[in-house]
């Protein structure tokens, strides 16, 4: 062995020893020291409930105007968060308005909107007045948000046996996982405050999704320390930039799960609207089943595995003996695309607008380990068929024509489905019918007007609309809502 080689080996041994010593310099028990220091500094052991009020800017996650683009901006006039750490429950009372006209989110194009969002254990729901709407798809994100709050993350780190690691300038990190929910690494600065939480949680579209939350400008309040500035990004793009206006320590927080939220079993109600065509409702989002000569086509796989699998099972029960080969996705917004992975697990071809394909391919390739869904467990890869301005996917007996909805403010890559023989139109979010006899809004909804423009531009014959939210209605109701008269 040459002298040069021996020296190289010595350097490798020394380098390896240095790395080994560095990795062993801070044993797992260091987590106890970091936790104790942070708990004492921040007063987390004295916090059982917490309420804080913020305001600032935000972005609506999963509702980009262009697939892969930034989430649409909103103004958060007030966000009041109430947390019961002992029972794992949280309420967000939000007053918001749009800060830009393009993109989704279900918010009016003008004026403010108030929402109340809840999570408690395995249940999530939204509240409007006395009406509670179950939201099981929100459980993962809201529980994740609860336990990455500055005091919540310390409690969670202690509960889940966090591993401690020393960092630079007296800082340290605590890393832990809540199985099936999220993983997190909290940075504890030298002053004993939580400055940053990097976490990962399971999203129905993106799979394992990264979150980075930073906490700045800590101040003494109510016997604890709390940050006055909160910023967050999800999936690599910003979602929150909030200034804290008020903090209450250990207020009375009683969050009772309403019976409607406990009743989360998926219900699919089918309405036969024409021979071989069924409107599949029963939840917040609808789907449509279309029978062809040799296969079944499903329009829309919304929300998550649970909803979309229930729709698939119901559809197969309506028409036995024919394979489900094709699923049409209206657009890439996460509430309408949350079950596309479920359809992939079934082995179907996903038909979506061409601009959505690259985005879906990228996010579907991400790991999905925290809570593997049906696509992950099935081990299938997606097969896409891209639609442009128009695509025919039916057969001679039943034409099915997909058209891009051009120029709308909701999404730049949205499809509607026209059944010319039956004069039916299937669309999502461009028009959501109100309750029967609802008067038209004072100002016509821009999405409604744009849908009419597209129908008339393409010279489509439409007698009834099958909306992917709401009830089946005659075409006349769309014209009435938009305060328009048919052009022919």
N, C-alpha and C positions, 0 to 999 in steps of 0.2 A: 504494500500500500504506500502511495507516495506521500511525502510530507504535506503537499498541497491538499490532497484528499483528506488526510487526517485532520488538518486544520478546519476544513469544511465541515467534517463530521462534528468536531468539537463545537463549532458555531451553531450547528443544527441542534445539538444536545442542549447547549446553553439556552438557545432560543426557545426550544420546547419546554425546558424547565421553567423559564420565565413565564411562558403562557400558562403552564400548569399551576405555578405558584399564584399567578394573578387570578386564575379561576377559583383557586382554593382560599385566597386571602379573605374572601367574604363568605363565610358559610351560610347555609340556609337560616340559621338562627339569627343572622343579622336582621332578618325581617322583623323579629320581635323588637329589636332596638329601634329600627326605623319607624315601625308602627307606634311604639310607645312614645317616641319623640314627637311624631306628627300628631298623635292623639292628644298629647298634653298641650302642644302649641295651638292646635285648632279647636280643642275642646270637644272632639267628636264623641267621647264617651258620655258627655253630658247632654247630647242631643238625641232625643227620641222622636220628635217631630220638628218640622221646619217649614216655614213659609217665606218665600221671597218674591219680590215684584221686580220685573225688569222691563226694559223697552229698548228698541233698536231696530236693526235690520235682519232680514233672513231670506231664505231661499226655499222653495217648495221641492223637497226631495222627490225624485222620480217623475217629475212632470215637465221635463225639458221640451222646448218648442222643436228643437232639432235633436235627433237621437245622438247621444254622446256629448251634447252641448251643456252649457251651464244650466243649473236649475233656475226657474224664473224667480226674480226678486219680489219680495214682499216687504211691507213696512209693518213692524210689530209695535203697535201703539201701546200694548200692555200684555205682559205674560206673567200671570200669578201662578207660581208652582207651590203646591202643598204636598208634603211628603210625610208619610207615616213609616218610619224605618222599621219599627217593631213588627209591623204586619205586611211589609212589602207592598205598600199602596201609594198611589200618587194621582193628583189631579192637576191639570193645566187648564187655566182659564185664559183664553187668548182673544185679543181684539186685534184684528189685522186688516190690511187693505193691500191691493195690488200696487206694486211699484213699477210695473211694466205691463203692457197689454197682452204680450204673447206668452203662450205656454198654458199648462193645465193647473189643476189644484181645486177646481170647483168653486172658486171665489168669484163674486161679481166683478165686472170690469170697472165699476165705480162704487164708492161708498165703503163703509167698514162692515166687517163680518165678525160675529162673536161665536166662539166654539168652546165647548168644554170636553176635555179628553181625559179618560180615566184608565188606570190599570190597578188591579189588585190580585196578586197571586197569578192564577192561570186565566184570569178574565180581563178583558179590555172592552171598553165601550165609549161611545160618544153620547153626549147629553144635549138635547135642545128643549128647554123648558122642562116638562115632566116626562118627555119621551126619551127613552134610552135605546140606542141602536147598538147591538153587539158588534164588536170589531175584533174577532179572534186573530186576524192577521197582524194586529198592532201589538200583540202581547210581547213578542221578542224585542222589538225596538224600544217599547216603553219601559220594560223591565231593565233593559240595558241602560237606558237613559237615567233611570232611578239610581242604579248602583254605580254609575260613574260620576255622580255629583261629588263635590269635594269631600264631604263627610261620609257619604254613602260608600265611596270607593275604599275608605279606610275600614269601615265596618265589613265590607265584602272581603277585603284582603285578609282580615283577621279570621273571618268565618271559613274561608277557603284555603287557609294555610299557605299564604303567599311566600314566594321565594324572594330573598333580598339580595341585591347586588349594589356594591359601592360604585359611585360615579365620580366625576370631576368636581372640584371645588366644594367638597363636603356634601354633595347631593347623593341620593341613593334611589333605587327603583324597587318597586314591589310588583311581582308578576304572579298572576293567579288566573284560574279558569272556573267559571260556574258551568258545569257540564250541561250541554244542550242549549245554553243561552248565549254565552259570550266569553271571551278571554280579554284580559286587560293588563296593561303595565302602567303603573302610576309613578311619576317622578316626584320625589320628595326633595325640595330644595334644602340648602344648608340651614335656612331659618325654620325648617320644620313644616312648611306649607306645601300642599299639593299644587304643583304648577302646571302639570300636563298629564293627561291620560290618553294613551294610545290603546285602542280596543278594536275588537272584531266581533261582529254579530251576524246572524244568518238572515239574508233578505231573499224573498221568493224569486226575484229576478236576478240579482247579482251574486247570489251565493254568499260566501264569506266576504263581508263588506267592512272596510276599514273606517274607523272614526278617529279623529284627533281632536281633543278638547283641551283648551288652555284656560287657566285661571290666573288672573293678574290683579294687582292692586288690592292686597288683603288689608282689611281694617278690623278693628275690634268692634263687636256689636253684640249686645245681649250676653256677654260673657264668653263668646267664642270669636274666632277669626273667620272672616268670610270674604271671598273675592268680589270686587266691585266691577270686574270686567270678565265676561265669558265669551269665548269664541269656539266655534266648532266647524269641522268639515266632515262630510260623509262621502265615501267613494271618491276621495281626492278633490272634492269641490266644496266650497264654503256653504254652510247652511245657517249659521248663527253668528251675530256680533251684537252682544247685549250689554247694556249698562244696568247694574243693579241699583235700584232706587230705595228699597226697603227690605229689611230682614227681621223676621220674628222667630225667636227660638222657643221651642216647645209650646206652640199654640195648640188649641184643641183642633184636632184633625180627625173627623169621623167619616170614613169613606165606606159606605155600605154598598155591596154589589147588588144591583137590582135584579129581579127575577128574569127580566128580558135578557140581561147579559149572561146569566147562567145557562140559559136555553140556547146553546150555541151549535146544536146539531144542524148540519146542513140540510136544508129542505129544498127540493127541486119540484116546482109545479109546472106541468106541461099543458099548453093550450094548442090544439091543432088549428092552425090558421088557414091551411089549405091542404089538399091531398099531398101527403109526403113532406109536410113542413110543420114543425112544431116550435113554438115560442117557449123557451125554458126559463121560467122566472122563479120566484120564491126567496130571493135575497136582494141585496143592494144592486147587483149586477146581473144582467140577463145574458143568455146565449140563444142560438137558434140552430136547430137540427134540420138538415136538408137531406132527403133520401134521393140518391141517384140509382141508375140501373144496377150498378155493380159495387156501390160503396156508399158510405155515409160521410157527410161533410158537417163539421161543427164550426159555427161562427162564434168565436170568442171563448177564450179560456182565462177567466178573470181571477184576481185576488191571490190565490195560493193553491197548494196541493189539495187541501180539504175541499174547497169549493169546486175546483175543476174536476177532481176525481168523482165527486158526487154527480156532476153534470155528465161526465162520460158514462158512468154506470147507468144513469137514468136513460140516456140516449140509447144505449145498447138494449135496455129493456123495452124500449118503444118499438125498435125494429130488430128483431132477432135474426141472426143468420147472415147479416151483411157486415163486412169489416169497416171499421172507422179508419180511413186512410188520410183524410185531409182535415186540417184545422186552419181556419182563417183568423188572423190577428188583425184587429182594426187599427191599432197604433201602439207605440212603444211605452206609453205611460204605465207606470208600474201597477196600478190597480187593474188595468186591462191586460197586462202581460204577465201577471203573477202566476198564471197557471200554464204558461207556454212550456215550461220545463216538464210539467205533468204530461202534456201532450207528447213531448219528445220521448218520455218514458214509455208511452203507448206504441211508439214506433211510427207515428204519423208524420206526414210532410207538413211543415209549417209554411203557410202562404202569408206573406206580409209585404208591405211596400219595400221596394228595393233599397231605399235609404235606411231601413231598419236592420237589414241583414248583417252588415259588418258589425254593428253595435251588439246585436244579439250574439253573434259568434264570439265576440271578445268577452262579454260578461259571462256567457255560458261556459267558457273555458276556465273561468276562475275556480279555485278550490271550493269545495262545499263540505267541510269536515266538521264544523261545529254542530250542525244538526242536519245531517244528510237528508235531502229530499228524494222523491221518487226517481228523478233523473239520475241522481248520484248513485243510488242503490241499484238501479237497473243497469248502469254502465253504458247507456246509449249515447250516441253523438247525434246532434240535431241535423236534420235535413230541411233545407229551406228552398222555397220557390218564390222568386222575386216578382212582384207586380210593379208595373210602371204606371203610366197614365190609365191603362186599361188592361185587364186580363180576363179571359174566359176560362172558367174551370168546370163548367157543367157538362151535360151530354145533350144528345139530340132531343131527348124527351123533356129535359129540364135545363134550359140555359141558366147559368149563373155568371153574372158579369161584375167584376170588381172595377171600381173607378176611384182614382185619387180625388179627395176633396181638396181642391186647389184654393189657395189664398186665404184659408181660414186662420183665425188667431189662436186656435187651440193647439194644433200640431201641424207641422209642415210635412208629415209623412203618414197621413191618415187615409184609410180606405173606407168606402161604403160598398155595400153589396146590393146589387139590383137583380131581382127575379122578374124579367120582363113578361114571362107568360102569366104569372100571377099578379103582376103589377104591385110587387112588394119591395120596400126599401129597408135595409138593415143599416143602422148607423149608430155610432157611439159619440156622445158628448156634443155633437153638433146641434142636437135638439133633444131635450129631456122634457117630456110632457108634464105639465102640472096636474093636479087633481082635477076631476071633471068640473066644468063650469068655472074654472079659475080665470079671472079677467086677465087680459094681456098686460105685460109690464108697461109702465109709462114710457120707457125708452126701449125699442126693440133690441133684443139680444143680438150682438154682432155675429155670433156663431149661427143663430137661426137664419139670419139674413143671408149669410154666406152659403148655407146649405141650399136654400132656395135658388140662389144664383147658380150653383153647380148643377142642380136638378134641371133648371131651365136651359143652361148652357149646353148640357148633354142631351136635352130633349127626351128625358126619361119619363115614361108613363108610370105614375105612382098613384095607387088608390089608398094604400095603407102604409104606415111606417111602423116598423118593428124596432123600437129603440133599445139600446143595450143598457139603458136606465129607464125605469118607468113602465108605462102600459102601452099596449098596441092602440094606435089612434088613426083616424082617417087623415089623409093629407090636408084636409081643410083646417085641421087644428094647428098645423105648422104655419099655414098662411095667416091664421087669426093671431097666433102668438107674435108673429113678425109684423103684424099690421100691414100685410100685403095682399094683393089680389092676384090670382093666377094670370100669367101673361097670355094664356090661350084658353 
